[in-house]
């Protein structure tokens, strides 16, 4: 059965929860925070990161560029800086196509 990410419904998410959503390690998220100035999660009084839905959306785009398209960190940073609107639109299209593919695979298994 294809992986279905959990539905986002909270205000803040821990680094562990975001790592599960994106299927990366927490250390990758901490590294991306250092490399991409747009990723700045709030921190609780105890120092734990609190990611918002907007932070997760930005991280999904970075994940798409780095992990799925195979870009380097420098290349992804440059792409987001030079052409953010096209990058976001492209990522949105890819997400919709992946959702449609998942639905089609579910239909196929139901028919078998």
C-alpha positions in Angstrom: 0.0 0.0 0.0 1.4 3.4 -0.9 2.5 5.8 1.8 0.0 8.4 2.8 1.3 11.3 4.8 -0.8 12.2 7.9 -3.3 15.0 7.5 -2.0 18.3 9.0 -4.3 19.6 11.7 -2.3 21.0 14.6 -0.9 24.5 15.1 2.7 23.3 16.1 4.6 20.2 15.3 7.7 18.8 16.9 10.9 18.1 14.9 10.1 14.3 15.2 6.6 14.7 13.8 7.9 16.8 10.9 10.7 14.3 10.2 8.0 11.5 10.0 5.8 13.6 7.7 8.8 14.3 5.3 10.4 10.9 5.8 13.8 12.4 6.7 15.9 12.5 9.8 15.6 15.3 12.4 19.3 16.1 11.8 18.4 16.8 8.1 15.8 19.3 9.3 18.2 21.0 11.6 20.8 21.2 8.8 18.2 22.7 6.4 17.4 25.3 9.0 21.0 26.4 8.9 21.2 26.4 5.1 17.8 28.1 4.2 17.1 31.4 5.9 13.3 31.1 5.3 13.2 28.1 7.7 13.1 29.5 11.2 10.7 27.5 13.5 9.7 29.0 16.8 11.3 27.6 19.8 9.6 26.8 23.1 11.0 27.9 26.4 12.7 24.5 26.8 14.4 25.0 23.4 12.3 22.5 21.4 11.5 23.5 17.9 7.8 24.3 17.0 7.1 24.0 13.3 4.0 25.6 11.8 2.1 24.4 8.7 3.9 27.2 6.7 7.3 25.9 7.9 6.3 22.4 6.8 5.2 23.6 3.4 8.6 25.3 2.9 10.3 22.1 4.0 8.3 20.1 1.6 9.6 22.2 -1.3 13.1 21.9 0.0 12.6 18.1 0.3 11.3 18.0 -3.3 14.3 19.9 -4.6 17.0 18.1 -2.7 15.7 14.5 -2.2 13.4 14.0 -5.2 15.1 16.1 -7.9 18.6 15.5 -6.6 19.7 19.1 -6.4 22.5 20.2 -4.1 21.8 22.5 -1.2 23.4 25.4 -3.0 21.3 24.6 -6.2 18.1 24.4 -4.2 18.9 27.7 -2.3 19.6 29.4 -5.6 16.4 28.1 -7.3 14.3 29.3 -4.4 16.0 32.7 -4.4 15.9 33.3 -8.1 12.5 31.8 -9.1 10.4 31.0 -6.0 7.0 31.2 -7.7 7.8 28.7 -10.4 9.4 26.4 -7.9 6.3 26.5 -5.6 4.0 26.0 -8.6 6.0 23.0 -9.9 6.0 21.4 -6.4 2.3 21.9 -6.1 1.7 20.1 -9.5 4.0 17.2 -8.5 2.1 16.8 -5.2 -1.3 16.7 -7.0 0.0 14.2 -9.5 1.4 12.0 -6.7 -2.1 12.1 -5.0 -3.8 11.1 -8.2 -1.3 8.3 -8.7 -2.0 7.1 -5.2 -5.8 7.1 -5.8 -5.3 5.2 -9.1 -3.1 2.6 -7.4 -5.8 2.2 -4.7 -8.5 1.7 -7.3 -6.3 -0.9 -9.1 -5.8 -2.9 -5.9 -9.6 -2.8 -5.2 -10.3 -4.1 -8.7 -7.8 -7.0 -8.3 
